């Protein structure tokens, strides 16, 4: 696995689309993933997108670029979206339940 140099890490961290970078791994922001997917769906090549987003293409091998595309495709798949929608619905129900517990607890304290 290729390691980033301290100079490369500094440059990558300066990019607003970078969430974090270690010597072995680059983490992208949610905005990167969203913008990348929109640009990719518009027909732009992954290398062009990375270049347009301010990344130095010398830092990316073809396998790494393919992995980026695959991970973003997986996030954007209908199954992934459905799973996130279900999780959101569950969390909303959980919040409503917690609100009811808090209201009941507060009314019991007043009595």
Buried (B, 14 or more C-beta within 10 A) or exposed (E): EEEBEEEBBEBBEEBEBBBEBEEEEBEBBEEBBEBBBEBBEEEBEBEEBBBEBEBEEEBBEEEBBEEBBEEBEEBBEEEEEEEEEEEEEEEEEEEEEEEEEEEEEEEEEEE
